[in-house]
Amino acid sequence: MWRCVGMVGLLMLIAGCQTTHEDLIAKGYPPAFADGFDDGCSSGRQAAGAITGEFRKNVPRYLKDKQYAEVLNLAYLPSRT
């Protein structure tokens, strides 16, 4: 299961951060996945100095929700370049 989620996340990252939170939910992804992807992309853009990004990381959720944390980390790195 986690490998599947990881692979889907990786494929989405290769395509970029154009996918929105609502699109992910509409496609059937769990809220933790959509939230982590959205927060990771936004935080990565902010780290890269983009005007449109803001650092968003729900720390309590990051520490408790493994899926949120994993997807946030995967989305953050490509978004900051």
PyMOL commands that set and color helices and strands:
alter all, ss='L'
color gray80, all
select helices_A, chain A and resi 2-15+21-26+31-47+59-64+66-79
alter helices_A, ss='H'
color red, helices_A
deselect
rebuild
show_as cartoon
